[in-house]
């Protein structure tokens, strides 16, 4: 019983450590926006026909934003940024 709890605890710490490293890696990046784009409330708004995907804010031209998270979709990359206290996701579509 103690061995099972120990193994569970060990694997939980490993998973949390990998997740924390992923977040730290994302937050070390900066994204530069060269033209104004819309930021949306959820990263899944990059997929077409998603409900609740209204624009949260528009980015400024030639601005740099600290990255909070990065998500990869089937044919796009979503980057979570923050402007004036509002968080939103901007998208880069692969063509």
Beta strands, then each sheet from edge to edge (+ up, - down):
strand 1: 30-33
strand 2: 38-40
strand 3: 55-58
strand 4: 63-66
strand 5: 69-72
strand 6: 76-83
strand 7: 86-93
sheet 1: 1+ 4-
sheet 2: 2+ 3-
sheet 3: 5+ 6- 7+
end
